[in-house]
Amino acid sequence: MPGMEEKMRTALLTFIDILYAVVYGLILVQTYDQVIMPAEPLGEKANNVLLVIGVFYFLTWDWLHARRLTLKNPYTIDT
């Protein structure tokens, strides 16, 4: 059933993309509400923004490896 396995792989990749898109969106909303909008000294904001950039770097690395792992080890149906 190669058709079913291909559909499952596509569904898993779509799920991974949506999951990480939601996480990225939540981080952006929290960053805007808690870092950018409050009246803080510029130095504190810069430190917080650098931390958020680090988190984005890690999540991007994790997302790319999740996609690669899913492509490299496709779902197989054992009959």
VOBANU-154515 format. One record per atom (N, C-alpha, C): residue number from 0; residue in one letter; z, y, x. Coordinates in pm, 1 decimal, always signed. Layout:
<vogus>
<vogu n="NUM" res="A" w="Z" v="Y" u="X"/>
...
</vogus>
This chain:
<vogus>
<vogu n="0" res="M" w="+0.0" v="-120.1" u="+81.9"/>
<vogu n="0" res="M" w="+0.0" v="+0.0" u="+0.0"/>
<vogu n="0" res="M" w="+0.0" v="+126.2" u="+86.1"/>
<vogu n="1" res="P" w="-103.1" v="+149.6" u="+161.0"/>
<vogu n="1" res="P" w="-103.3" v="+269.3" u="+245.8"/>
<vogu n="1" res="P" w="-101.0" v="+398.5" u="+164.8"/>
<vogu n="2" res="G" w="-153.6" v="+398.2" u="+43.4"/>
<vogu n="2" res="G" w="-151.9" v="+519.2" u="-38.6"/>
<vogu n="2" res="G" w="-9.9" v="+562.2" u="-73.7"/>
<vogu n="3" res="M" w="+74.9" v="+464.9" u="-107.5"/>
<vogu n="3" res="M" w="+213.2" v="+493.9" u="-144.8"/>
<vogu n="3" res="M" w="+292.0" v="+544.8" u="-24.1"/>
<vogu n="4" res="E" w="+269.4" v="+485.8" u="+92.1"/>
<vogu n="4" res="E" w="+340.8" v="+529.3" u="+212.0"/>
<vogu n="4" res="E" w="+301.7" v="+672.5" u="+250.6"/>
<vogu n="5" res="E" w="+174.8" v="+706.3" u="+235.5"/>
<vogu n="5" res="E" w="+129.6" v="+842.1" u="+265.0"/>
<vogu n="5" res="E" w="+190.8" v="+942.3" u="+167.3"/>
<vogu n="6" res="K" w="+199.5" v="+903.7" u="+40.9"/>
<vogu n="6" res="K" w="+262.7" v="+991.6" u="-58.2"/>
<vogu n="6" res="K" w="+410.9" v="+1011.3" u="-26.1"/>
<vogu n="7" res="M" w="+477.4" v="+904.1" u="+17.7"/>
<vogu n="7" res="M" w="+619.1" v="+914.1" u="+52.2"/>
<vogu n="7" res="M" w="+638.1" v="+1004.1" u="+173.8"/>
<vogu n="8" res="R" w="+551.2" v="+992.1" u="+273.4"/>
<vogu n="8" res="R" w="+560.9" v="+1077.2" u="+391.9"/>
<vogu n="8" res="R" w="+540.7" v="+1224.0" u="+354.3"/>
<vogu n="9" res="T" w="+442.3" v="+1249.9" u="+270.4"/>
<vogu n="9" res="T" w="+417.0" v="+1387.4" u="+226.0"/>
<vogu n="9" res="T" w="+536.3" v="+1441.8" u="+148.2"/>
<vogu n="10" res="A" w="+595.2" v="+1358.0" u="+62.7"/>
<vogu n="10" res="A" w="+711.6" v="+1401.5" u="-14.6"/>
<vogu n="10" res="A" w="+831.0" v="+1430.5" u="+76.3"/>
<vogu n="11" res="L" w="+851.9" v="+1346.8" u="+178.5"/>
<vogu n="11" res="L" w="+962.7" v="+1369.7" u="+272.1"/>
<vogu n="11" res="L" w="+943.2" v="+1498.0" u="+352.0"/>
<vogu n="12" res="L" w="+820.4" v="+1522.9" u="+396.8"/>
<vogu n="12" res="L" w="+793.5" v="+1646.1" u="+471.3"/>
<vogu n="12" res="L" w="+811.6" v="+1768.9" u="+382.9"/>
<vogu n="13" res="T" w="+769.3" v="+1759.3" u="+258.1"/>
<vogu n="13" res="T" w="+789.3" v="+1869.6" u="+164.8"/>
<vogu n="13" res="T" w="+937.1" v="+1894.4" u="+141.2"/>
<vogu n="14" res="F" w="+1014.0" v="+1787.3" u="+125.8"/>
<vogu n="14" res="F" w="+1158.0" v="+1800.8" u="+107.3"/>
<vogu n="14" res="F" w="+1223.2" v="+1868.7" u="+227.4"/>
<vogu n="15" res="I" w="+1184.4" v="+1827.5" u="+347.0"/>
<vogu n="15" res="I" w="+1239.0" v="+1888.4" u="+468.3"/>
<vogu n="15" res="I" w="+1206.3" v="+2038.4" u="+472.7"/>
<vogu n="16" res="D" w="+1082.0" v="+2073.0" u="+441.3"/>
<vogu n="16" res="D" w="+1041.7" v="+2213.9" u="+443.4"/>
<vogu n="16" res="D" w="+1120.0" v="+2296.4" u="+341.9"/>
<vogu n="17" res="I" w="+1136.9" v="+2244.1" u="+221.2"/>
<vogu n="17" res="I" w="+1209.8" v="+2317.7" u="+117.2"/>
<vogu n="17" res="I" w="+1356.4" v="+2330.6" u="+154.1"/>
<vogu n="18" res="L" w="+1415.2" v="+2224.5" u="+206.3"/>
<vogu n="18" res="L" w="+1556.3" v="+2229.2" u="+245.0"/>
<vogu n="18" res="L" w="+1581.5" v="+2337.0" u="+350.0"/>
<vogu n="19" res="Y" w="+1498.9" v="+2339.4" u="+453.2"/>
<vogu n="19" res="Y" w="+1517.4" v="+2439.7" u="+557.8"/>
<vogu n="19" res="Y" w="+1483.1" v="+2580.3" u="+508.2"/>
<vogu n="20" res="A" w="+1387.3" v="+2593.3" u="+417.0"/>
<vogu n="20" res="A" w="+1355.5" v="+2724.6" u="+360.5"/>
<vogu n="20" res="A" w="+1474.9" v="+2780.0" u="+283.4"/>
<vogu n="21" res="V" w="+1544.2" v="+2694.2" u="+210.2"/>
<vogu n="21" res="V" w="+1663.5" v="+2738.0" u="+137.1"/>
<vogu n="21" res="V" w="+1773.0" v="+2781.7" u="+234.4"/>
<vogu n="22" res="V" w="+1793.3" v="+2704.7" u="+339.4"/>
<vogu n="22" res="V" w="+1895.5" v="+2740.1" u="+439.2"/>
<vogu n="22" res="V" w="+1861.2" v="+2872.8" u="+506.6"/>
<vogu n="23" res="Y" w="+1733.5" v="+2891.3" u="+545.2"/>
<vogu n="23" res="Y" w="+1691.9" v="+3018.5" u="+605.2"/>
<vogu n="23" res="Y" w="+1715.1" v="+3134.4" u="+509.0"/>
<vogu n="24" res="G" w="+1680.8" v="+3115.1" u="+382.2"/>
<vogu n="24" res="G" w="+1699.6" v="+3219.9" u="+282.8"/>
<vogu n="24" res="G" w="+1846.3" v="+3256.2" u="+265.6"/>
<vogu n="25" res="L" w="+1932.9" v="+3156.5" u="+260.2"/>
<vogu n="25" res="L" w="+2076.3" v="+3183.8" u="+246.8"/>
<vogu n="25" res="L" w="+2130.2" v="+3259.7" u="+367.8"/>
<vogu n="26" res="I" w="+2083.9" v="+3224.4" u="+485.4"/>
<vogu n="26" res="I" w="+2127.6" v="+3295.8" u="+605.9"/>
<vogu n="26" res="I" w="+2081.9" v="+3441.3" u="+601.0"/>
<vogu n="27" res="L" w="+1958.1" v="+3463.9" u="+558.9"/>
<vogu n="27" res="L" w="+1908.9" v="+3601.6" u="+550.7"/>
<vogu n="27" res="L" w="+1987.5" v="+3684.8" u="+450.3"/>
<vogu n="28" res="V" w="+2018.9" v="+3627.5" u="+335.2"/>
<vogu n="28" res="V" w="+2096.0" v="+3700.3" u="+233.4"/>
<vogu n="28" res="V" w="+2234.9" v="+3733.3" u="+285.5"/>
<vogu n="29" res="Q" w="+2301.5" v="+3635.1" u="+346.5"/>
<vogu n="29" res="Q" w="+2435.7" v="+3660.0" u="+399.7"/>
<vogu n="29" res="Q" w="+2432.3" v="+3760.5" u="+514.9"/>
<vogu n="30" res="T" w="+2330.8" v="+3754.7" u="+597.0"/>
<vogu n="30" res="T" w="+2319.0" v="+3851.1" u="+707.1"/>
<vogu n="30" res="T" w="+2303.0" v="+3991.9" u="+653.0"/>
<vogu n="31" res="Y" w="+2221.1" v="+4008.4" u="+553.4"/>
<vogu n="31" res="Y" w="+2200.1" v="+4141.4" u="+495.6"/>
<vogu n="31" res="Y" w="+2328.4" v="+4192.7" u="+431.7"/>
<vogu n="32" res="D" w="+2395.4" v="+4107.6" u="+353.5"/>
<vogu n="32" res="D" w="+2516.8" v="+4150.7" u="+282.6"/>
<vogu n="32" res="D" w="+2634.4" v="+4176.0" u="+375.4"/>
<vogu n="33" res="Q" w="+2651.9" v="+4091.9" u="+476.9"/>
<vogu n="33" res="Q" w="+2773.7" v="+4098.9" u="+556.1"/>
<vogu n="33" res="Q" w="+2757.3" v="+4163.2" u="+693.2"/>
<vogu n="34" res="V" w="+2634.7" v="+4177.2" u="+741.9"/>
<vogu n="34" res="V" w="+2615.2" v="+4232.9" u="+875.9"/>
<vogu n="34" res="V" w="+2542.2" v="+4366.2" u="+870.6"/>
<vogu n="35" res="I" w="+2431.9" v="+4371.6" u="+800.7"/>
<vogu n="35" res="I" w="+2348.6" v="+4491.7" u="+804.5"/>
<vogu n="35" res="I" w="+2403.5" v="+4602.5" u="+715.7"/>
<vogu n="36" res="M" w="+2444.3" v="+4570.3" u="+594.0"/>
<vogu n="36" res="M" w="+2488.4" v="+4672.6" u="+499.3"/>
<vogu n="36" res="M" w="+2623.8" v="+4737.2" u="+531.7"/>
<vogu n="37" res="P" w="+2727.4" v="+4664.9" u="+573.8"/>
<vogu n="37" res="P" w="+2856.3" v="+4729.5" u="+598.8"/>
<vogu n="37" res="P" w="+2848.1" v="+4836.1" u="+708.0"/>
<vogu n="38" res="A" w="+2931.1" v="+4938.7" u="+691.9"/>
<vogu n="38" res="A" w="+2935.7" v="+5045.9" u="+791.5"/>
<vogu n="38" res="A" w="+3025.2" v="+5001.2" u="+906.6"/>
<vogu n="39" res="E" w="+2963.8" v="+4948.3" u="+1011.3"/>
<vogu n="39" res="E" w="+3034.3" v="+4903.6" u="+1131.3"/>
<vogu n="39" res="E" w="+2974.4" v="+4974.7" u="+1251.7"/>
<vogu n="40" res="P" w="+3047.7" v="+4977.7" u="+1362.1"/>
<vogu n="40" res="P" w="+2988.4" v="+5032.5" u="+1484.5"/>
<vogu n="40" res="P" w="+2865.5" v="+4950.7" u="+1525.7"/>
<vogu n="41" res="L" w="+2772.4" v="+5018.0" u="+1589.5"/>
<vogu n="41" res="L" w="+2646.0" v="+4954.9" u="+1627.5"/>
<vogu n="41" res="L" w="+2666.1" v="+4834.3" u="+1719.1"/>
<vogu n="42" res="G" w="+2765.4" v="+4839.8" u="+1805.8"/>
<vogu n="42" res="G" w="+2790.6" v="+4728.2" u="+1897.9"/>
<vogu n="42" res="G" w="+2828.3" v="+4600.9" u="+1825.6"/>
<vogu n="43" res="E" w="+2911.9" v="+4611.4" u="+1722.3"/>
<vogu n="43" res="E" w="+2951.0" v="+4493.0" u="+1645.6"/>
<vogu n="43" res="E" w="+2832.3" v="+4437.0" u="+1568.6"/>
<vogu n="44" res="K" w="+2750.9" v="+4525.7" u="+1512.2"/>
<vogu n="44" res="K" w="+2632.5" v="+4479.4" u="+1439.8"/>
<vogu n="44" res="K" w="+2537.0" v="+4406.7" u="+1534.4"/>
<vogu n="45" res="A" w="+2519.3" v="+4460.9" u="+1654.7"/>
<vogu n="45" res="A" w="+2428.1" v="+4399.3" u="+1750.7"/>
<vogu n="45" res="A" w="+2476.5" v="+4259.6" u="+1788.3"/>
<vogu n="46" res="N" w="+2606.2" v="+4243.3" u="+1809.4"/>
<vogu n="46" res="N" w="+2660.3" v="+4110.9" u="+1842.2"/>
<vogu n="46" res="N" w="+2636.5" v="+4013.0" u="+1728.1"/>
<vogu n="47" res="N" w="+2661.4" v="+4057.7" u="+1605.1"/>
<vogu n="47" res="N" w="+2642.1" v="+3969.9" u="+1490.2"/>
<vogu n="47" res="N" w="+2495.1" v="+3933.1" u="+1470.5"/>
<vogu n="48" res="V" w="+2406.8" v="+4029.6" u="+1492.7"/>
<vogu n="48" res="V" w="+2263.6" v="+4001.6" u="+1478.4"/>
<vogu n="48" res="V" w="+2218.9" v="+3903.7" u="+1587.3"/>
<vogu n="49" res="L" w="+2271.1" v="+3916.3" u="+1707.3"/>
<vogu n="49" res="L" w="+2237.5" v="+3820.9" u="+1813.9"/>
<vogu n="49" res="L" w="+2285.8" v="+3679.9" u="+1779.6"/>
<vogu n="50" res="L" w="+2401.9" v="+3669.3" u="+1716.7"/>
<vogu n="50" res="L" w="+2450.2" v="+3538.0" u="+1673.6"/>
<vogu n="50" res="L" w="+2358.0" v="+3478.3" u="+1567.3"/>
<vogu n="51" res="V" w="+2312.8" v="+3561.2" u="+1475.3"/>
<vogu n="51" res="V" w="+2221.8" v="+3512.6" u="+1371.0"/>
<vogu n="51" res="V" w="+2089.3" v="+3467.3" u="+1432.5"/>
<vogu n="52" res="I" w="+2040.4" v="+3539.6" u="+1530.7"/>
<vogu n="52" res="I" w="+1917.1" v="+3499.4" u="+1599.4"/>
<vogu n="52" res="I" w="+1937.1" v="+3363.8" u="+1666.7"/>
<vogu n="53" res="G" w="+2053.2" v="+3342.7" u="+1726.2"/>
<vogu n="53" res="G" w="+2083.6" v="+3212.5" u="+1786.5"/>
<vogu n="53" res="G" w="+2085.5" v="+3100.4" u="+1683.5"/>
<vogu n="54" res="V" w="+2142.3" v="+3128.0" u="+1567.4"/>
<vogu n="54" res="V" w="+2144.7" v="+3027.9" u="+1460.5"/>
<vogu n="54" res="V" w="+2002.6" v="+2997.8" u="+1413.9"/>
<vogu n="55" res="F" w="+1918.2" v="+3101.4" u="+1399.5"/>
<vogu n="55" res="F" w="+1780.3" v="+3080.0" u="+1359.7"/>
<vogu n="55" res="F" w="+1706.2" v="+2995.7" u="+1463.4"/>
<vogu n="56" res="Y" w="+1731.2" v="+3020.7" u="+1590.1"/>
<vogu n="56" res="Y" w="+1667.5" v="+2943.0" u="+1696.1"/>
<vogu n="56" res="Y" w="+1706.1" v="+2796.0" u="+1684.1"/>
<vogu n="57" res="F" w="+1835.1" v="+2769.2" u="+1665.9"/>
<vogu n="57" res="F" w="+1881.9" v="+2632.1" u="+1652.4"/>
<vogu n="57" res="F" w="+1821.4" v="+2565.7" u="+1528.9"/>
<vogu n="58" res="L" w="+1821.6" v="+2635.4" u="+1415.0"/>
<vogu n="58" res="L" w="+1766.8" v="+2576.8" u="+1293.1"/>
<vogu n="58" res="L" w="+1617.5" v="+2550.6" u="+1303.8"/>
<vogu n="59" res="T" w="+1545.4" v="+2640.5" u="+1369.5"/>
<vogu n="59" res="T" w="+1402.1" v="+2619.5" u="+1387.7"/>
<vogu n="59" res="T" w="+1378.2" v="+2496.4" u="+1474.9"/>
<vogu n="60" res="W" w="+1454.0" v="+2484.2" u="+1580.5"/>
<vogu n="60" res="W" w="+1444.1" v="+2367.3" u="+1668.2"/>
<vogu n="60" res="W" w="+1475.5" v="+2240.5" u="+1588.7"/>
<vogu n="61" res="D" w="+1579.9" v="+2242.2" u="+1507.0"/>
<vogu n="61" res="D" w="+1620.4" v="+2127.4" u="+1427.0"/>
<vogu n="61" res="D" w="+1513.8" v="+2093.3" u="+1322.7"/>
<vogu n="62" res="W" w="+1456.4" v="+2196.2" u="+1258.9"/>
<vogu n="62" res="W" w="+1353.3" v="+2174.7" u="+1157.1"/>
<vogu n="62" res="W" w="+1228.8" v="+2110.1" u="+1218.6"/>
<vogu n="63" res="L" w="+1184.6" v="+2162.0" u="+1333.1"/>
<vogu n="63" res="L" w="+1066.5" v="+2105.4" u="+1397.9"/>
<vogu n="63" res="L" w="+1089.1" v="+1959.8" u="+1440.4"/>
<vogu n="64" res="H" w="+1208.5" v="+1929.2" u="+1488.2"/>
<vogu n="64" res="H" w="+1237.9" v="+1792.2" u="+1528.1"/>
<vogu n="64" res="H" w="+1250.9" v="+1700.5" u="+1406.7"/>
<vogu n="65" res="A" w="+1299.7" v="+1751.1" u="+1295.0"/>
<vogu n="65" res="A" w="+1307.0" v="+1670.6" u="+1173.0"/>
<vogu n="65" res="A" w="+1166.6" v="+1635.0" u="+1125.3"/>
<vogu n="66" res="R" w="+1075.6" v="+1731.8" u="+1128.8"/>
<vogu n="66" res="R" w="+936.3" v="+1705.1" u="+1090.0"/>
<vogu n="66" res="R" w="+871.6" v="+1605.0" u="+1186.5"/>
<vogu n="67" res="R" w="+894.8" v="+1625.4" u="+1314.3"/>
<vogu n="67" res="R" w="+836.0" v="+1536.8" u="+1415.0"/>
<vogu n="67" res="R" w="+887.4" v="+1394.1" u="+1399.3"/>
<vogu n="68" res="L" w="+1016.9" v="+1380.4" u="+1374.7"/>
<vogu n="68" res="L" w="+1075.9" v="+1248.1" u="+1355.7"/>
<vogu n="68" res="L" w="+1017.9" v="+1180.5" u="+1232.2"/>
<vogu n="69" res="T" w="+999.5" v="+1256.7" u="+1124.8"/>
<vogu n="69" res="T" w="+942.9" v="+1200.1" u="+1002.9"/>
<vogu n="69" res="T" w="+798.1" v="+1158.3" u="+1024.1"/>
<vogu n="70" res="L" w="+722.0" v="+1235.4" u="+1100.0"/>
<vogu n="70" res="L" w="+583.1" v="+1198.7" u="+1127.3"/>
<vogu n="70" res="L" w="+572.6" v="+1080.1" u="+1223.1"/>
<vogu n="71" res="K" w="+663.5" v="+1076.2" u="+1319.7"/>
<vogu n="71" res="K" w="+656.9" v="+970.9" u="+1421.3"/>
<vogu n="71" res="K" w="+703.2" v="+835.8" u="+1365.8"/>
<vogu n="72" res="N" w="+800.2" v="+838.2" u="+1275.5"/>
<vogu n="72" res="N" w="+854.8" v="+716.9" u="+1216.1"/>
<vogu n="72" res="N" w="+829.1" v="+718.5" u="+1065.7"/>
<vogu n="73" res="P" w="+707.9" v="+688.3" u="+1024.6"/>
<vogu n="73" res="P" w="+675.0" v="+699.0" u="+882.5"/>
<vogu n="73" res="P" w="+751.7" v="+596.8" u="+797.9"/>
<vogu n="74" res="Y" w="+769.3" v="+631.5" u="+674.1"/>
<vogu n="74" res="Y" w="+832.9" v="+541.9" u="+578.8"/>
<vogu n="74" res="Y" w="+740.6" v="+422.6" u="+554.9"/>
<vogu n="75" res="T" w="+796.3" v="+304.2" u="+564.6"/>
<vogu n="75" res="T" w="+715.4" v="+184.0" u="+540.7"/>
<vogu n="75" res="T" w="+777.8" v="+103.8" u="+425.8"/>
<vogu n="76" res="I" w="+691.7" v="+43.4" u="+348.3"/>
<vogu n="76" res="I" w="+736.5" v="-40.1" u="+237.0"/>
<vogu n="76" res="I" w="+722.4" v="-184.4" u="+281.1"/>
<vogu n="77" res="D" w="+834.8" v="-253.3" u="+292.4"/>
<vogu n="77" res="D" w="+833.4" v="-394.5" u="+330.3"/>
<vogu n="77" res="D" w="+822.9" v="-479.5" u="+205.6"/>
<vogu n="78" res="T" w="+724.3" v="-565.6" u="+203.2"/>
<vogu n="78" res="T" w="+707.3" v="-654.1" u="+87.1"/>
<vogu n="78" res="T" w="+726.0" v="-797.3" u="+124.9"/>
</vogus>
